[in-house]
Amino acid sequence: MTTARARTEQVLAGIVERAAPVSGELDAAMRYSVLGGGKRLRPILVYAAGHALGAEDKALDAPAAAVELIHAYSLVHDDLPAMDDDDMRRGRPTVHRAYSEAMAILAGDALQTLAFEVLAETRHPRLGAMVRALANASGREGMAAGQALDLSAVGGRLDVDALATMHGYKTGALIRAAVRLGALAAADEDDPRVAALDTYAAAIGLAFQIQDDILDVAGDAATLGKATGADAARAKPTYPALLGLDGARAKARGLLDEALSALAPLGERAYPLAELARHMIDRDH
């Protein structure tokens, strides 16, 4: 994780800084969004999945950067007053608070398009499949749909299955895309190992969101870098609200078991992916 995170930071810095700015304020907001820390979980998953199937770092740099740029854009827009209306992210003011609401919207738009520019510049026989995977995970069949479902659910009642569907789009789609991008850097779409990794990714994507729900109830605000209790304050449906904390933790553990079982055919090369799965439900931020 440390090695992949450091490589991600280096690649992202090079991408964000490489062009002469047309608008200094826009570029500053983009840098603030991208280079302001974070777990870098999605690019780490790109590297880990790619390594599990034999890809080298150089082939994984662009996909890893692209998926993190999409994630950064989504956070900028999710924090906006019209969405989650958050004031803090990663222990500092959100982009619309540090700059302006209009500049945050533009920075998010620019980060989204930059992600596809970075990916499109790569020379790879499966580039079309990679672009399609990232696009599907980002739009009306992925994060955007999940955010729409999330907004519609505020103040309402969802059962566990409906909540899983919502999280599968809002959070899980980009995590699945990260794993898939790493896999496609090394193998064809019809390779059974790619299918195994997709099963793994679907399980950890939901487990990751469940742990987020748990931390919003039981986490420490200083460690998280943002306020806790936000979901309850907005009357948002969550796993702890439906299942209780113990039930939510048990659900996350069950998903971890599913993820680890899916990795079994990949052997020892999948060990980092297994450790990442464990980290997702043991983390405190």
N, C-alpha and C positions, 0 to 999 in steps of 0.2 A: 504493500500500500504506500509506503513512504517513497519508494523508487518511482512508482507510477504517478503519484501525486506531484513529485518534483518535476518529472518530465512534462506532465500536463501544464504546470505553471509556466515552464519555459516555453512550451509550444504556444500557449495562449498569449503570453506576453509578446512573442514575436508576431503573432497574427494581429493583435490589437494595435500594435505600435508601427506596423510596417507601412501604412499609407499616410501621406501628408494630409492633415485634417482640413476639410472644407469648412466645417463648423467646429470651432474649438470647444464649445460647450457640449455639443453632441458627443464628440470624441471623449471628452472628460467624463460624461455620464456613462458612456459605454465602458470605459476603463474602470470606473467606480463599480459598475455592475459585475464585470468579469473578474477583475483582479483583486476583489475585496475579500478573498478567503473562501471558505466553504469546504465541505468534505471531499469534493471531487469524486464522489462515488461512481457516477456514471462513466466518466473516462477510465477510472480504475477498472470497472467491469469490462470496458472495451479491451483494455490491455490483457486482463486476466483471461477472458474468453478467447482472444486471439492467440495468446501463448498456449492455452490448453490444446489448440488445434495446430500449433506449429508456426504461427505468423511471427514475423519480426517486428520490433518496435517501429521501425520506419514506416511500415505499411499500416500501422495502427494510429499514427499521430493525427492524421487528418480526421478519421472517424471519431477519435476520442475528443478532439477539439470541437468538432461540429456538434456532437451531442451535448457537450457542456455549454456551448453558445446557445443552443435551443433551451437548455435548462435555465440559463441566466436570463434569457428573454422572458421565460414563463414566470420567473420569480418577480421580475420588475412589474409585469402586468398584473400578476396575482395580488401584489401589495397595493395596487391603486385604490383610491377611495371608492370607485365603482365596483370593485371586486371585494377583497378581504379587508381593505382599509387599514393596513398595518403601518405602524410608525417605525418599527425596528426590525432589522434583518442582520443576522450575524454580528450582533452587538453594536450596531451603529445605525444611523437614520436610513430608512429606505430611500430609494432613488428619487421618488417624487417629493420626499421631504428635503433631501440634500440639494436638489435642483428645482424642478417644478413638475407639476403633473403632465404638462404638455411635453416637456423634455424627456420624461420617463417613458411616455408612450412612444416617442420617436426613437429613443435608445433601444427599447424592446423591439420595435420594428426593424431597426438596423441590425441588431444582433441576430434576429431570425434569418434575415436574408444573407448575412455574413456566413452563417453556418452552412448554407447550401453553396455559397461561393467557395468556401474552403473545401468542402467535400467534392464539388464538381471539378476542382483543379487537379485532383489526383488521377493518376493513370492506373486503372485497375480493370481487369476483365469483368468484374461483377459490380462496376460502379452504378449501373442502372438499378440493380437490386438494392444497393446501399442507399441511394437517394430515395427510392420508393419506401424503404423501411423507415427512414427518418421522417419523411413527409407524412406517412400514414400515422406514425406515432405522435405527430405534432398537431394535426388538424382535426377535421370533423370526425375522424375515426380514432382519435387519440386524446391528447391533452385538452384541446379546445372543447371537445364533447364532454369530457369529464368535468371541466370547470363549469360548463353549462348545467350539467346534472347537479353539481354541487350547489350552485346558486339556486336552482329550483327546489332543492331539498331543504333549504334553510327554513326552520320553523315547522317543517312537516315531519312525517313519520316514515322511515324506511325499515324494511326487514333486513336481516343479515345478508340475504342474497342480493337485494337491490344495492345495499351498501358496498358489497364486494364488486358489483358491476361498476358502480361509480368510481371506486378507487382503482379498478383495473384500467380504466381509461385515464383518469386524472394523473395518477402517479405511476401505475404499473406499465403503461404503454411506453414511456420513455426509457424505463429500466429494461424492458424487453428489447427495445431498439438498440440500446447500448450493447447488450450481450449479442444480439444478432449482427450488429455491425462488426464486432470483433470476430465473430465466427465466419462471416462472409469474406473477411480479409484473407481467410485461409482455406475455405471450403465452399463448394457449390451449395445452392439452396436445398437440393434434394439429398444431401449427405445426412444420414441418420443422426450423426453427432450434432448437427445444427438443430434438429428437432428436439434432441435431448436437452440442449442448452435452452431452447425456447420454453420447455416445461419447467426447467430450473428457474428461468427468469420470471415466469408468471407467478411462481410461488414466492420468490423473494420480493417481487414487486408489491404484492399484497401484504406480506409480512412487514416490509419496510413502513408501509402506511399505517398498519396497526400499531407499530412501535411509536410512530409519530403521534397517533391518537393517545397512546398511553402516556407519553412524555408531556403532552399538553395538560394532562391531569396530574401526573405524579412527578414531573421533571422539575428541575431547578432553573429558574428564569435566567440567572447569571450564566449558567453553563450552556443553556440553549441559545443565548444571545437574543431572545425575544420573550415577550410576555407569555405566561402560561394562562390557562383557563379561557383562551380565546374562543375555542369551539363551543363551550358551554354558554359563553356570553352571547354568541351569535345564534344559539339554538341550532347548531349543526349536528346532524346525526353522526355518531362515532361508535367504534367497537366497544369502548368502555361503557358508553351509555346504554348500549343494547345488551352486552354480555357481562358487564362488570369488569373490574380490573383483572381479577383472576381468570375470568373467562376469556378476556382479550389476550392475556399472556398465553393461555393454553392454546388458543387459536394460532398465535404466532409460532409457537413451538411445533404444532402440527404441520404448518407450512414449511418450517425449516426441515422437518423430516422428509417432506415431499421433495424439496429441493435437493437434499443430499442423495436421495434415492435416484433422482434423475441423472446425477453426475456419475453414478457407479460405472457405466460403460466407458467413461473416459479415463479411468484409472488414476494414477498418481499425478498426472499433469493437471488434473482438476482440483488438486488440493487447495490452491489459493482461492478458487471460487467457493469451495466449501467453507474456508475460513471467513471469507467475505459474508457469506450467508449467516454464519454464527454472529459475526460482528454486528450485522444489521439489527438483530433483535436483542443484543446485549448493550448497545450503545446508550449513552446518556445525553446525546445531543444530535 
